[in-house]
Amino acid sequence: MRRFLILLVVLAIAGCSRQALQKREEPLPDFDALWDYTNPEETEVRFRELLPHARQSGDQSYYLELLTQIARTEGLQRQFEDAHATLDSVEAALTDEVPLARVRYLLERGRVYRSSNDVERSKPFFLEAWNLATGTNADFHAVDAAHMLAIVESPETQLEWAARAISLAEMSDDDRARAWLGSLYNNTGWTYHDLARYGEALEMFEKALSWYEGRNDEVSTRIAKWTIARTYRSLDRIEDAFHMQKELEQEFERKELDPSGYVFEELGECLLAMGRDREARIYFSRAYRILSQDPWMVANEADRLERLRQLGEQ
């Protein structure tokens, strides 16, 4: 009987050990696939639900990387102090054994500084992230770092970083790194536009359009069309710009989508340039009603909003 009881205990222990081992071996979910950049609040909830599992897994890199993404959700919600506090906890736990977690920490620390308008303080973090990511063949994060440097640097330097990012993404075997290309073409187009190099801007925006159409990305395709139409206006191709924005307005209506304040704004600008002030006023008013509800516009484009308000009331 005693031997039988001992055998039962051994079997029970073995069974518990197998269960524990199976539990440990359960794959951790890809939290990057859970991102919804249009809804950082909901994304934060999803990430925090993963935290206990990540902490218990023993995978320190995964756990710290997840915390960096929680910090990113906080930054997108403009909770900058909370984001820095989360990143402080990551920084304290970083070691040489988790280089990818360090890269992601650097990226998100830089992003929080940049989003809180401390751009100069963000640059060293992005540069260190670039150097570390390229040194460890982390192409996706290296492109991310270069793309951020192409945003925060001076215009001419921005183009240098954009070229590096595009070159790395186009040559990379990493599908995730190549997936940056649409955004890179778009951002580089805006850099050219800011420099009044409208022809080169148009080329980049057309590349972005082709990229997104090839991937059946309807939302990004509409944005790419908008940027092309916006550049037409800068090139004084007012009729072309107007007709393209009008087609976008009709698409929003046909698909019963929420109207775009940015499309209304451009339609107003085109009509104003064509001397059709009364029609322009209607679109400026519509644009102001929508865009004045956008926290980012309120925080960063106060003069632009005021202009829309005035033009919509005249």
C-alpha positions in Angstrom: 0.0 0.0 0.0 2.8 2.4 0.9 4.5 1.8 -2.4 1.2 2.3 -4.2 0.7 5.7 -2.4 4.2 6.7 -3.2 3.6 5.9 -6.9 0.4 8.0 -6.9 2.3 10.9 -5.4 5.1 10.6 -8.0 2.6 10.4 -10.8 0.7 13.4 -9.5 3.9 15.4 -9.2 4.9 14.3 -12.7 1.4 15.3 -14.0 1.7 18.7 -12.4 5.2 19.1 -13.8 3.9 18.3 -17.3 1.0 20.8 -16.9 3.4 23.5 -15.7 5.8 22.7 -18.6 2.9 22.9 -21.1 1.8 26.1 -19.6 5.3 27.6 -19.8 5.6 26.4 -23.4 2.4 28.0 -24.6 3.4 30.6 -27.2 3.1 34.2 -26.1 0.8 36.2 -28.4 2.3 38.7 -30.9 1.3 41.9 -29.2 2.3 44.0 -32.2 -0.5 42.4 -34.1 -2.9 43.8 -31.4 -2.1 47.4 -32.1 -4.9 49.7 -33.2 -3.2 53.1 -33.6 -6.5 54.8 -34.1 -7.6 53.6 -30.6 -4.7 53.7 -28.2 -7.0 53.4 -25.2 -8.4 50.1 -26.2 -4.9 48.9 -27.3 -3.6 49.8 -23.8 -6.3 47.6 -22.2 -5.3 44.7 -24.4 -1.6 45.1 -23.6 -2.3 45.3 -19.8 -4.3 42.1 -20.0 -1.2 40.4 -21.3 1.2 41.7 -18.6 0.6 39.0 -16.0 1.2 36.3 -18.6 4.3 38.1 -19.9 5.7 38.5 -16.4 5.2 34.9 -15.5 6.6 33.6 -18.8 10.2 34.3 -17.8 10.8 35.9 -21.2 12.3 39.2 -20.0 12.7 40.7 -23.4 9.0 40.1 -24.3 7.9 41.6 -21.0 10.0 44.7 -21.4 9.0 45.2 -25.0 5.4 44.9 -24.1 5.9 47.6 -21.5 7.5 49.9 -24.1 4.3 49.5 -26.2 2.1 50.3 -23.2 4.2 53.5 -22.9 3.5 54.2 -26.5 -0.3 53.9 -26.0 0.1 56.4 -23.1 2.0 58.8 -25.2 -0.6 58.7 -28.0 -3.2 59.6 -25.3 -0.9 62.5 -24.4 -0.4 61.0 -20.9 3.3 61.9 -21.1 4.2 61.6 -17.4 2.7 58.2 -17.3 4.6 57.1 -20.4 7.9 58.3 -19.0 7.2 56.5 -15.8 6.5 53.3 -17.6 9.7 53.7 -19.6 11.6 54.4 -16.4 10.6 51.0 -15.2 11.8 49.4 -18.5 15.1 51.3 -18.4 15.9 50.1 -14.8 15.5 46.4 -16.0 17.5 46.6 -19.2 20.6 44.4 -19.6 22.9 43.4 -22.5 20.9 40.2 -22.8 17.8 42.0 -24.2 19.1 44.2 -27.0 15.7 44.3 -28.8 14.0 45.6 -25.7 16.6 48.3 -25.5 16.0 49.4 -29.1 12.3 49.6 -28.4 12.8 51.5 -25.2 14.9 54.0 -27.1 12.3 54.4 -29.8 9.5 55.0 -27.4 11.4 57.3 -25.1 12.2 59.4 -28.2 8.6 59.3 -29.4 7.3 60.5 -26.1 9.7 63.5 -26.1 8.8 64.3 -29.7 5.0 64.0 -29.0 5.4 66.4 -26.1 7.2 68.9 -28.3 10.6 68.3 -26.8 12.0 67.5 -30.2 15.7 68.2 -29.6 15.7 65.8 -26.6 14.2 63.1 -28.8 17.0 63.0 -31.4 19.7 61.2 -29.4 17.3 58.4 -28.5 16.4 57.8 -32.2 20.0 57.9 -33.3 21.0 55.4 -30.6 18.1 53.2 -31.6 19.3 53.3 -35.3 22.9 52.4 -34.3 21.8 49.5 -32.1 19.2 48.1 -34.5 21.4 48.2 -37.5 24.2 46.5 -35.4 21.8 43.6 -34.5 20.1 43.3 -38.0 16.8 44.4 -36.6 15.7 45.9 -39.9 12.1 46.7 -38.9 13.2 48.8 -35.9 16.1 50.3 -37.8 13.7 51.6 -40.4 11.5 52.9 -37.6 14.4 54.8 -36.1 15.5 56.3 -39.4 11.9 57.3 -40.2 11.7 59.1 -36.9 15.0 60.9 -37.5 13.5 61.8 -40.9 10.7 63.5 -39.0 12.6 65.3 -36.3 15.8 66.5 -38.1 16.2 69.7 -40.2 14.6 69.4 -43.7 17.8 68.6 -45.6 18.9 66.1 -43.0 15.4 64.6 -43.0 15.9 63.7 -46.7 19.2 61.9 -45.9 17.5 59.8 -43.2 14.5 59.2 -45.4 16.8 57.9 -48.2 18.5 55.5 -45.7 15.1 54.3 -44.4 13.7 53.7 -47.9 16.9 52.0 -49.1 17.0 49.6 -46.1 13.3 48.8 -46.4 13.5 48.1 -50.1 16.5 45.8 -49.8 15.4 44.0 -46.6 14.3 40.4 -46.5 12.1 41.2 -43.5 8.5 41.7 -44.7 7.8 43.9 -41.7 10.6 46.2 -42.7 9.3 46.3 -46.2 5.9 47.2 -44.9 7.3 50.6 -43.9 7.6 51.7 -47.6 4.1 53.2 -47.9 4.6 55.4 -44.9 8.2 56.3 -45.9 7.1 57.4 -49.4 4.3 59.5 -47.8 6.6 61.1 -45.2 9.3 61.8 -47.7 6.8 63.4 -50.0 5.8 65.8 -47.2 9.5 66.7 -46.6 9.8 67.6 -50.3 6.6 69.5 -50.1 7.8 71.5 -47.1 10.9 72.4 -49.1 8.6 73.6 -52.0 10.0 70.8 -54.2 6.6 69.9 -55.4 7.5 67.8 -58.4 9.6 65.5 -56.2 6.8 65.5 -53.6 4.3 64.4 -56.2 6.6 61.5 -57.3 6.7 60.2 -53.8 3.0 60.5 -53.2 2.3 58.6 -56.4 4.7 55.9 -55.2 2.7 55.8 -52.0 -0.6 55.5 -53.9 0.7 52.6 -56.0 2.0 50.9 -52.9 -1.3 51.1 -51.0 -3.4 50.2 -54.0 -1.3 47.1 -54.6 -2.2 46.0 -51.0 -5.9 46.9 -51.2 -5.6 49.3 -48.3 -8.6 51.5 -48.9 -8.0 53.9 -46.0 -4.3 54.6 -46.9 -5.3 54.8 -50.6 -7.7 57.6 -49.9 -5.0 59.4 -47.9 -2.5 59.0 -50.7 -5.1 60.5 -53.2 -5.6 63.4 -50.9 -1.9 64.1 -50.7 -1.6 64.0 -54.5 -4.5 66.4 -54.8 -3.0 68.7 -52.2 0.3 68.8 -54.2 -1.7 69.6 -57.4 -2.9 72.7 -55.6 0.7 73.6 -54.6 1.6 73.1 -58.3 -1.2 75.5 -59.2 -3.1 72.7 -60.9 -6.3 73.9 -59.1 -8.8 72.2 -61.4 -7.1 68.8 -61.0 -6.9 69.2 -57.3 -10.5 70.2 -57.0 -11.8 67.2 -59.1 -9.7 64.7 -57.1 -10.9 66.0 -53.8 -14.5 66.0 -55.1 -14.1 62.4 -56.0 -12.9 61.7 -52.5 -15.9 63.5 -51.1 -18.2 61.4 -53.2 -16.5 58.2 -52.2 -17.0 59.0 -48.5 -20.7 59.7 -49.2 -21.1 56.6 -51.4 -19.5 54.3 -48.8 -21.4 56.0 -46.0 -18.2 56.9 -44.2 -17.7 59.7 -41.7 -17.0 62.8 -43.7 -13.4 64.0 -43.8 -12.6 67.5 -42.5 -9.4 67.5 -44.5 -11.2 66.9 -47.8 -13.6 69.7 -46.9 -10.7 72.0 -46.1 -9.1 71.3 -49.5 -12.3 71.7 -51.4 -12.7 75.1 -49.7 -9.1 76.1 -50.6 -9.6 75.1 -54.3 -12.9 76.9 -54.6 -11.4 80.0 -53.0 -8.5 79.9 -55.5 -11.1 79.6 -58.3 -13.0 82.7 -57.0 -16.0 80.7 -55.9 -16.1 82.3 -52.4 -19.6 81.5 -51.5 -19.2 77.7 -52.1 -15.8 77.8 -50.4 -17.4 79.2 -47.2 -19.7 76.2 -46.9 -16.7 73.8 -47.1 -14.6 75.8 -44.7 -17.5 75.8 -42.2 -17.8 72.0 -42.5 -14.1 71.5 -42.2 -14.0 73.7 -39.0 -16.8 71.8 -37.4 -15.0 68.5 -37.8 -11.4 69.4 -37.3 -12.0 71.6 -34.3 -13.0 68.4 -32.5 -9.6 66.8 -33.2 -7.3 67.1 -30.1 -4.2 67.0 -32.2 -5.4 69.8 -34.4 -6.3 71.9 -31.4 -2.9 71.3 -29.8 -0.8 71.8 -32.9 -2.8 73.8 -35.6 -4.5 76.6 -33.7 -3.8 79.2 -36.4 -5.1 76.8 -39.1 -8.3 76.2 -37.2 -8.8 79.9 -36.6 -8.4 80.5 -40.4 -11.0 77.9 -41.1 -13.4 79.4 -38.6 -13.0 82.9 -40.1 -13.3 81.7 -43.7 -16.4 79.7 -42.8 -18.1 82.7 -41.3 -17.4 85.3 -43.9 
